[in-house]
């Protein structure tokens, strides 16, 4: 730090005192000029005050910037960022950082993160983490979600996991999941799954979904699905949907749709809508509409 920086980094009272002391000592070598020295000292004192008033905002700003940089460095260290400069930390700050880092490592180990450093754990913490890791492994083996190491299971847990896997396989087969293993089903489970598959196929066909297999439908189910498909087509035609197949409508349905469309067109003409088709109006309807004359 330069001499000028040191000067403006000291409090105002110390600066003024230093200036006055320096002037008095320098003038003490010339006793005949003491009165003149006092005048000069007063003048210099005023100058020092003016200089301080001019430069004190810059000094304070510099101090604030230094404080801001220090706080930012502390934050970087606490976040574990590479920009952390540990050499700038005080002993108290370094100790607080070490405590924060230890707590973060314990949290990472508890959560099963790869950033966990087991070598930094205490004996008590290691036992607690080991118990959590064992429970997490058991949960993964039972649910099929996450990592599972069967070698870390006790014999009782192996039996428990085997039962959970059988139940999960039955559920997957019942839901039609690709992970289903039919070979692992018991005869009773296979019958249950087959019934669920037929019911699911019926639902798909009734809803018009693409994964419907008509060959798996019973005659009664085929009739039910046919009625649902016919109803869907009628609704599509009524709403003007492009998937409508007029050839599949009954004469009564065709007439009902024609009457509904005629009424819709007449209403459009009455209200002056641009999709009105005057050619489809009866003579009586055309006379009732002024624009049609």
C-alpha positions as a LaTeX table, in Angstrom:
\begin{tabular}{lrrr}
\hline
Residue & $x$ (\AA) & $y$ (\AA) & $z$ (\AA) \\
\hline
Unk1 & 0.00 & 0.00 & 0.00 \\
Unk2 & 1.40 & 3.45 & $-0.94$ \\
Unk3 & 2.00 & 6.27 & 1.57 \\
Unk4 & $-0.95$ & 8.21 & 0.19 \\
Unk5 & $-3.20$ & 5.15 & 0.56 \\
Unk6 & $-2.01$ & 4.72 & 4.13 \\
Unk7 & $-2.71$ & 8.37 & 4.81 \\
Unk8 & $-6.28$ & 8.24 & 3.58 \\
Unk9 & $-6.98$ & 4.92 & 5.21 \\
Unk10 & $-6.39$ & 6.45 & 8.71 \\
Unk11 & $-9.11$ & 8.28 & 10.59 \\
Unk12 & $-9.36$ & 12.02 & 10.09 \\
Unk13 & $-8.18$ & 12.97 & 13.64 \\
Unk14 & $-4.97$ & 10.95 & 13.26 \\
Unk15 & $-4.21$ & 12.56 & 9.89 \\
Unk16 & $-4.66$ & 16.09 & 11.20 \\
Unk17 & $-2.62$ & 15.33 & 14.29 \\
Unk18 & 0.20 & 13.93 & 12.18 \\
Unk19 & 0.25 & 16.96 & 9.90 \\
Unk20 & 0.40 & 19.42 & 12.83 \\
Unk21 & 3.10 & 17.43 & 14.63 \\
Unk22 & 5.22 & 17.29 & 11.50 \\
Unk23 & 4.94 & 21.04 & 10.93 \\
Unk24 & 5.77 & 21.97 & 14.54 \\
Unk25 & 8.79 & 19.69 & 14.68 \\
Unk26 & 10.09 & 21.00 & 11.38 \\
Unk27 & 9.74 & 24.62 & 12.53 \\
Unk28 & 11.32 & 23.93 & 15.93 \\
Unk29 & 14.72 & 23.92 & 14.24 \\
Unk30 & 14.23 & 27.65 & 13.59 \\
Unk31 & 13.18 & 29.37 & 16.86 \\
Unk32 & 12.98 & 32.79 & 15.24 \\
Unk33 & 10.24 & 31.59 & 12.98 \\
Unk34 & 7.87 & 30.00 & 15.57 \\
Unk35 & 5.14 & 32.55 & 14.99 \\
Unk36 & 5.40 & 32.08 & 11.26 \\
Unk37 & 5.36 & 28.29 & 11.83 \\
Unk38 & 2.11 & 28.58 & 13.78 \\
Unk39 & 0.54 & 30.49 & 10.92 \\
Unk40 & 1.71 & 27.89 & 8.45 \\
Unk41 & 0.53 & 25.09 & 10.76 \\
Unk42 & $-2.93$ & 26.62 & 10.98 \\
Unk43 & $-3.01$ & 27.03 & 7.27 \\
Unk44 & $-1.86$ & 23.45 & 6.75 \\
Unk45 & $-4.43$ & 22.24 & 9.24 \\
Unk46 & $-7.16$ & 23.88 & 7.20 \\
Unk47 & $-5.71$ & 22.35 & 4.05 \\
Unk48 & $-5.69$ & 18.93 & 5.68 \\
Unk49 & $-9.34$ & 19.38 & 6.60 \\
Unk50 & $-10.22$ & 20.37 & 3.05 \\
Unk51 & $-8.24$ & 17.48 & 1.59 \\
Unk52 & $-9.97$ & 15.05 & 3.93 \\
Unk53 & $-13.41$ & 16.40 & 3.05 \\
Unk54 & $-12.63$ & 16.05 & $-0.66$ \\
Unk55 & $-11.14$ & 12.56 & $-0.55$ \\
Unk56 & $-13.02$ & 10.97 & 2.35 \\
Unk57 & $-15.91$ & 9.75 & 0.10 \\
Unk58 & $-13.39$ & 7.96 & $-2.11$ \\
Unk59 & $-11.68$ & 6.50 & 0.97 \\
Unk60 & $-14.97$ & 5.28 & 2.39 \\
Unk61 & $-15.97$ & 3.85 & $-1.00$ \\
Unk62 & $-12.67$ & 2.00 & $-1.19$ \\
Unk63 & $-13.23$ & 0.57 & 2.27 \\
Unk64 & $-16.74$ & $-0.52$ & 1.30 \\
Unk65 & $-15.41$ & $-2.15$ & $-1.87$ \\
Unk66 & $-12.79$ & $-4.01$ & 0.14 \\
Unk67 & $-15.47$ & $-5.16$ & 2.57 \\
Unk68 & $-17.71$ & $-6.23$ & $-0.32$ \\
Unk69 & $-14.87$ & $-8.23$ & $-1.90$ \\
Unk70 & $-14.14$ & $-9.89$ & 1.43 \\
Unk71 & $-17.78$ & $-10.85$ & 1.96 \\
Unk72 & $-17.94$ & $-12.18$ & $-1.59$ \\
Unk73 & $-14.84$ & $-14.28$ & $-0.96$ \\
Unk74 & $-16.43$ & $-15.70$ & 2.20 \\
Unk75 & $-19.54$ & $-16.58$ & 0.19 \\
Unk76 & $-17.43$ & $-18.23$ & $-2.52$ \\
Unk77 & $-15.65$ & $-20.33$ & 0.10 \\
Unk78 & $-18.90$ & $-21.39$ & 1.76 \\
Unk79 & $-20.30$ & $-22.44$ & $-1.63$ \\
Unk80 & $-17.17$ & $-24.44$ & $-2.41$ \\
Unk81 & $-16.36$ & $-22.42$ & $-5.53$ \\
Unk82 & $-12.90$ & $-22.32$ & $-7.10$ \\
Unk83 & $-12.77$ & $-18.53$ & $-6.70$ \\
Unk84 & $-12.41$ & $-18.96$ & $-2.92$ \\
Unk85 & $-9.17$ & $-17.51$ & $-1.53$ \\
Unk86 & $-8.66$ & $-19.11$ & 1.87 \\
Unk87 & $-5.60$ & $-16.97$ & 2.56 \\
Unk88 & $-7.89$ & $-13.94$ & 2.91 \\
Unk89 & $-9.97$ & $-15.51$ & 5.69 \\
Unk90 & $-9.49$ & $-14.72$ & 9.35 \\
Unk91 & $-9.03$ & $-17.54$ & 11.85 \\
Unk92 & $-12.65$ & $-17.26$ & 12.92 \\
Unk93 & $-13.87$ & $-17.27$ & 9.32 \\
Unk94 & $-11.67$ & $-20.25$ & 8.45 \\
Unk95 & $-13.07$ & $-22.17$ & 11.44 \\
Unk96 & $-16.66$ & $-21.32$ & 10.47 \\
Unk97 & $-15.93$ & $-22.45$ & 6.91 \\
Unk98 & $-14.52$ & $-25.77$ & 8.13 \\
Unk99 & $-17.68$ & $-26.37$ & 10.19 \\
Unk100 & $-19.92$ & $-25.52$ & 7.21 \\
Unk101 & $-17.95$ & $-27.82$ & 4.89 \\
Unk102 & $-18.18$ & $-30.69$ & 7.36 \\
Unk103 & $-21.93$ & $-30.26$ & 7.70 \\
Unk104 & $-22.32$ & $-30.14$ & 3.92 \\
Unk105 & $-20.32$ & $-33.35$ & 3.56 \\
Unk106 & $-22.49$ & $-35.09$ & 6.16 \\
Unk107 & $-25.61$ & $-33.93$ & 4.29 \\
Unk108 & $-24.20$ & $-35.22$ & 0.99 \\
Unk109 & $-23.48$ & $-38.60$ & 2.58 \\
Unk110 & $-26.96$ & $-38.78$ & 4.10 \\
Unk111 & $-28.50$ & $-38.04$ & 0.69 \\
Unk112 & $-26.34$ & $-40.61$ & $-1.09$ \\
Unk113 & $-24.59$ & $-38.03$ & $-3.30$ \\
Unk114 & $-21.35$ & $-39.07$ & $-5.03$ \\
Unk115 & $-19.63$ & $-36.01$ & $-3.56$ \\
Unk116 & $-19.74$ & $-37.67$ & $-0.11$ \\
Unk117 & $-16.31$ & $-38.11$ & 1.46 \\
Unk118 & $-16.53$ & $-40.91$ & 4.02 \\
Unk119 & $-12.99$ & $-40.25$ & 5.23 \\
Unk120 & $-14.11$ & $-36.94$ & 6.76 \\
Unk121 & $-16.88$ & $-38.47$ & 8.89 \\
Unk122 & $-16.62$ & $-39.16$ & 12.59 \\
Unk123 & $-17.16$ & $-42.67$ & 13.90 \\
Unk124 & $-20.70$ & $-41.85$ & 15.00 \\
Unk125 & $-21.49$ & $-40.18$ & 11.68 \\
Unk126 & $-20.08$ & $-43.16$ & 9.78 \\
Unk127 & $-22.39$ & $-45.53$ & 11.66 \\
Unk128 & $-25.40$ & $-43.34$ & 10.97 \\
Unk129 & $-24.53$ & $-42.98$ & 7.26 \\
Unk130 & $-23.97$ & $-46.74$ & 6.95 \\
Unk131 & $-27.45$ & $-47.39$ & 8.37 \\
Unk132 & $-29.00$ & $-44.89$ & 5.93 \\
Unk133 & $-27.14$ & $-46.39$ & 2.96 \\
Unk134 & $-28.27$ & $-49.88$ & 3.94 \\
Unk135 & $-31.89$ & $-48.75$ & 4.19 \\
Unk136 & $-31.63$ & $-46.91$ & 0.86 \\
Unk137 & $-30.25$ & $-50.06$ & $-0.80$ \\
Unk138 & $-33.03$ & $-52.19$ & 0.68 \\
Unk139 & $-35.66$ & $-49.72$ & $-0.56$ \\
Unk140 & $-34.15$ & $-49.76$ & $-4.04$ \\
Unk141 & $-34.21$ & $-53.56$ & $-4.15$ \\
Unk142 & $-37.83$ & $-53.74$ & $-2.99$ \\
Unk143 & $-39.19$ & $-51.01$ & $-5.28$ \\
Unk144 & $-37.01$ & $-51.66$ & $-8.31$ \\
Unk145 & $-36.21$ & $-47.94$ & $-8.39$ \\
Unk146 & $-32.65$ & $-46.80$ & $-7.93$ \\
Unk147 & $-29.59$ & $-48.90$ & $-7.27$ \\
Unk148 & $-29.77$ & $-52.30$ & $-5.60$ \\
Unk149 & $-26.95$ & $-54.53$ & $-4.37$ \\
Unk150 & $-28.30$ & $-57.92$ & $-3.31$ \\
Unk151 & $-24.98$ & $-58.80$ & $-1.72$ \\
Unk152 & $-25.52$ & $-56.14$ & 0.95 \\
Unk153 & $-28.84$ & $-57.65$ & 2.07 \\
Unk154 & $-29.31$ & $-59.88$ & 5.09 \\
Unk155 & $-30.98$ & $-63.26$ & 4.61 \\
Unk156 & $-34.24$ & $-61.93$ & 6.02 \\
Unk157 & $-34.06$ & $-58.95$ & 3.65 \\
Unk158 & $-33.35$ & $-61.26$ & 0.68 \\
Unk159 & $-36.61$ & $-63.11$ & 1.39 \\
Unk160 & $-38.43$ & $-59.81$ & 1.80 \\
Unk161 & $-37.08$ & $-58.48$ & $-1.50$ \\
Unk162 & $-37.93$ & $-61.73$ & $-3.32$ \\
Unk163 & $-41.56$ & $-61.42$ & $-2.20$ \\
Unk164 & $-41.68$ & $-57.73$ & $-3.18$ \\
Unk165 & $-40.32$ & $-58.52$ & $-6.65$ \\
Unk166 & $-42.95$ & $-61.24$ & $-7.22$ \\
Unk167 & $-45.73$ & $-58.86$ & $-6.23$ \\
Unk168 & $-44.28$ & $-56.13$ & $-8.43$ \\
Unk169 & $-44.11$ & $-58.51$ & $-11.39$ \\
Unk170 & $-47.76$ & $-59.48$ & $-10.95$ \\
Unk171 & $-48.69$ & $-55.80$ & $-10.88$ \\
Unk172 & $-46.63$ & $-55.10$ & $-14.01$ \\
Unk173 & $-48.28$ & $-57.98$ & $-15.86$ \\
Unk174 & $-51.73$ & $-56.88$ & $-14.75$ \\
Unk175 & $-51.02$ & $-53.34$ & $-16.02$ \\
Unk176 & $-49.52$ & $-54.56$ & $-19.28$ \\
Unk177 & $-46.04$ & $-53.21$ & $-18.55$ \\
Unk178 & $-43.18$ & $-54.38$ & $-20.77$ \\
Unk179 & $-41.25$ & $-55.44$ & $-17.66$ \\
Unk180 & $-43.79$ & $-58.22$ & $-17.03$ \\
Unk181 & $-42.26$ & $-61.71$ & $-16.81$ \\
Unk182 & $-45.04$ & $-64.20$ & $-17.48$ \\
Unk183 & $-42.74$ & $-67.11$ & $-16.71$ \\
Unk184 & $-42.49$ & $-65.98$ & $-13.08$ \\
Unk185 & $-46.27$ & $-66.13$ & $-12.55$ \\
Unk186 & $-48.01$ & $-68.89$ & $-10.67$ \\
Unk187 & $-50.98$ & $-70.58$ & $-12.43$ \\
Unk188 & $-53.38$ & $-68.53$ & $-10.32$ \\
Unk189 & $-51.51$ & $-65.32$ & $-11.08$ \\
Unk190 & $-51.41$ & $-66.18$ & $-14.78$ \\
Unk191 & $-55.20$ & $-66.55$ & $-14.85$ \\
Unk192 & $-55.60$ & $-63.24$ & $-13.02$ \\
Unk193 & $-53.29$ & $-61.49$ & $-15.47$ \\
Unk194 & $-55.07$ & $-63.01$ & $-18.49$ \\
Unk195 & $-58.42$ & $-61.72$ & $-17.23$ \\
Unk196 & $-56.90$ & $-58.27$ & $-16.67$ \\
Unk197 & $-55.47$ & $-58.27$ & $-20.22$ \\
Unk198 & $-58.87$ & $-59.10$ & $-21.74$ \\
Unk199 & $-60.54$ & $-56.38$ & $-19.70$ \\
Unk200 & $-57.89$ & $-53.87$ & $-20.72$ \\
Unk201 & $-58.29$ & $-54.82$ & $-24.39$ \\
Unk202 & $-62.07$ & $-54.36$ & $-24.13$ \\
Unk203 & $-61.54$ & $-50.91$ & $-22.65$ \\
Unk204 & $-59.14$ & $-49.99$ & $-25.45$ \\
Unk205 & $-61.57$ & $-51.16$ & $-28.15$ \\
Unk206 & $-64.53$ & $-49.41$ & $-26.53$ \\
Unk207 & $-62.57$ & $-46.16$ & $-26.34$ \\
Unk208 & $-61.35$ & $-46.46$ & $-29.93$ \\
Unk209 & $-57.69$ & $-46.69$ & $-29.02$ \\
Unk210 & $-55.15$ & $-48.08$ & $-31.48$ \\
Unk211 & $-53.97$ & $-50.97$ & $-29.28$ \\
Unk212 & $-57.34$ & $-52.70$ & $-29.52$ \\
Unk213 & $-57.26$ & $-56.34$ & $-30.68$ \\
Unk214 & $-60.68$ & $-57.31$ & $-32.02$ \\
Unk215 & $-59.63$ & $-60.94$ & $-32.24$ \\
Unk216 & $-59.51$ & $-61.15$ & $-28.45$ \\
Unk217 & $-63.11$ & $-59.98$ & $-28.03$ \\
Unk218 & $-65.94$ & $-62.33$ & $-27.16$ \\
Unk219 & $-69.10$ & $-62.16$ & $-29.33$ \\
Unk220 & $-70.81$ & $-60.16$ & $-26.60$ \\
Unk221 & $-67.83$ & $-57.80$ & $-26.31$ \\
Unk222 & $-67.71$ & $-57.41$ & $-30.10$ \\
Unk223 & $-71.34$ & $-56.29$ & $-30.09$ \\
Unk224 & $-70.64$ & $-53.81$ & $-27.28$ \\
Unk225 & $-67.60$ & $-52.40$ & $-29.06$ \\
Unk226 & $-69.54$ & $-52.11$ & $-32.33$ \\
Unk227 & $-72.24$ & $-50.05$ & $-30.62$ \\
Unk228 & $-69.60$ & $-47.75$ & $-29.09$ \\
Unk229 & $-67.88$ & $-47.27$ & $-32.45$ \\
Unk230 & $-71.23$ & $-46.49$ & $-34.14$ \\
Unk231 & $-72.05$ & $-43.91$ & $-31.47$ \\
Unk232 & $-68.62$ & $-42.27$ & $-31.86$ \\
Unk233 & $-69.12$ & $-42.01$ & $-35.61$ \\
Unk234 & $-72.58$ & $-40.44$ & $-35.20$ \\
Unk235 & $-71.17$ & $-37.81$ & $-32.81$ \\
Unk236 & $-68.34$ & $-37.10$ & $-35.25$ \\
Unk237 & $-70.82$ & $-36.55$ & $-38.08$ \\
Unk238 & $-73.05$ & $-34.37$ & $-35.92$ \\
Unk239 & $-70.12$ & $-32.16$ & $-34.98$ \\
Unk240 & $-68.74$ & $-32.00$ & $-38.51$ \\
Unk241 & $-65.60$ & $-33.93$ & $-37.66$ \\
Unk242 & $-63.54$ & $-35.06$ & $-40.66$ \\
Unk243 & $-63.42$ & $-38.65$ & $-39.35$ \\
Unk244 & $-67.18$ & $-38.95$ & $-39.88$ \\
Unk245 & $-68.23$ & $-41.83$ & $-42.13$ \\
Unk246 & $-71.73$ & $-41.04$ & $-43.41$ \\
Unk247 & $-71.94$ & $-44.50$ & $-44.98$ \\
Unk248 & $-72.14$ & $-46.03$ & $-41.50$ \\
Unk249 & $-75.19$ & $-43.98$ & $-40.46$ \\
Unk250 & $-78.68$ & $-45.44$ & $-40.36$ \\
Unk251 & $-81.42$ & $-43.75$ & $-42.40$ \\
Unk252 & $-82.89$ & $-42.27$ & $-39.23$ \\
Unk253 & $-79.50$ & $-40.90$ & $-38.17$ \\
Unk254 & $-78.92$ & $-39.46$ & $-41.64$ \\
Unk255 & $-82.30$ & $-37.68$ & $-41.55$ \\
Unk256 & $-81.69$ & $-36.42$ & $-38.00$ \\
Unk257 & $-78.34$ & $-34.98$ & $-39.02$ \\
Unk258 & $-79.87$ & $-33.44$ & $-42.17$ \\
Unk259 & $-82.61$ & $-31.76$ & $-40.15$ \\
Unk260 & $-80.09$ & $-30.46$ & $-37.61$ \\
Unk261 & $-77.86$ & $-29.08$ & $-40.36$ \\
Unk262 & $-80.83$ & $-27.41$ & $-42.07$ \\
Unk263 & $-81.81$ & $-25.66$ & $-38.84$ \\
Unk264 & $-78.21$ & $-24.58$ & $-38.26$ \\
Unk265 & $-77.99$ & $-23.12$ & $-41.79$ \\
Unk266 & $-81.31$ & $-21.27$ & $-41.43$ \\
Unk267 & $-80.18$ & $-19.75$ & $-38.12$ \\
Unk268 & $-76.93$ & $-18.64$ & $-39.77$ \\
Unk269 & $-78.87$ & $-16.91$ & $-42.55$ \\
Unk270 & $-81.22$ & $-15.20$ & $-40.09$ \\
Unk271 & $-78.26$ & $-13.78$ & $-38.16$ \\
Unk272 & $-76.36$ & $-12.85$ & $-41.29$ \\
Unk273 & $-73.41$ & $-15.18$ & $-40.72$ \\
Unk274 & $-71.05$ & $-15.57$ & $-43.68$ \\
Unk275 & $-71.40$ & $-19.36$ & $-43.73$ \\
Unk276 & $-75.11$ & $-19.11$ & $-44.59$ \\
Unk277 & $-76.06$ & $-21.10$ & $-47.72$ \\
Unk278 & $-79.15$ & $-19.46$ & $-49.23$ \\
Unk279 & $-79.53$ & $-22.22$ & $-51.79$ \\
Unk280 & $-80.43$ & $-24.66$ & $-49.04$ \\
Unk281 & $-83.38$ & $-22.60$ & $-47.77$ \\
Unk282 & $-86.99$ & $-23.44$ & $-48.58$ \\
Unk283 & $-88.98$ & $-20.78$ & $-50.48$ \\
Unk284 & $-90.81$ & $-19.85$ & $-47.29$ \\
Unk285 & $-87.55$ & $-19.50$ & $-45.38$ \\
Unk286 & $-85.98$ & $-17.44$ & $-48.15$ \\
Unk287 & $-88.92$ & $-15.00$ & $-48.16$ \\
Unk288 & $-88.60$ & $-14.54$ & $-44.40$ \\
Unk289 & $-84.98$ & $-13.39$ & $-44.78$ \\
Unk290 & $-84.68$ & $-9.84$ & $-46.26$ \\
Unk291 & $-81.20$ & $-10.41$ & $-47.78$ \\
Unk292 & $-82.43$ & $-13.50$ & $-49.63$ \\
Unk293 & $-85.00$ & $-11.57$ & $-51.69$ \\
\hline
\end{tabular}
